Amino acid sequence: MNFTRDDMVNLLRQGKSTVVFTKVDGTERVMKCTLNETLMPTDQRPTPLAEGATPRKESLEAIRVFDTDIQAWRSFRVDSVKSFTPSGI
């Protein structure tokens, strides 16, 4: 099943997913990740923008996610995804 960028972001907000992608150096990576804040440690959750601050422009080529195995923020390029498997599917 092929997922669009929006599909992947929406599923990542719901829970964990496993993404297999090709890194920039050509190696393959398997990453368990999420955008669901309840699955992140409190100190790793995104903080609200300060009043008057300009939000960071979101890339359409990459998705920034929280890697649940290494407990750190990482990203992957949408066009490098080999497979995307949401939890429960």
Backbone hydrogen bonds, N-H to C=O, Kabsch-Sander energy under -0.5 kcal/mol:
donor,donor_aa,acceptor,acceptor_aa,energy
8,M,4,T,-2.4
9,V,5,R,-2.5
10,N,6,D,-2.5
11,L,7,D,-2.5
12,L,8,M,-2.6
13,R,9,V,-1.8
14,Q,10,N,-0.9
15,G,11,L,-1.5
17,S,33,C,-2.3
18,T,85,T,-2.8
19,V,17,S,-0.5
19,V,31,M,-3.0
20,V,83,S,-2.8
21,F,19,V,-0.5
21,F,29,R,-2.4
22,T,80,S,-1.7
23,K,21,F,-0.6
23,K,27,T,-3.5
26,G,23,K,-2.2
29,R,21,F,-2.9
31,M,19,V,-2.7
31,M,29,R,-0.5
33,C,17,S,-2.7
33,C,31,M,-0.6
34,T,66,F,-1.7
35,L,12,L,-2.8
36,N,12,L,-0.7
37,E,35,L,-0.8
39,L,36,N,-2.1
40,M,37,E,-1.6
44,Q,41,P,-2.1
45,R,41,P,-0.6
45,R,42,T,-1.0
53,A,50,A,-2.4
63,I,76,F,-2.4
65,V,63,I,-0.5
65,V,74,R,-3.2
66,F,34,T,-2.5
67,D,65,V,-0.7
67,D,72,A,-3.0
68,T,32,K,-2.0
68,T,66,F,-0.7
69,D,32,K,-0.7
71,Q,67,D,-1.2
72,A,67,D,-1.2
74,R,65,V,-2.8
76,F,63,I,-1.7
78,V,61,E,-3.1
79,D,61,E,-0.5
80,S,77,R,-1.5
81,V,78,V,-1.3
82,K,20,V,-3.3
83,S,20,V,-1.8
85,T,18,T,-2.9
87,S,16,K,-2.6
89,I,86,P,-1.5
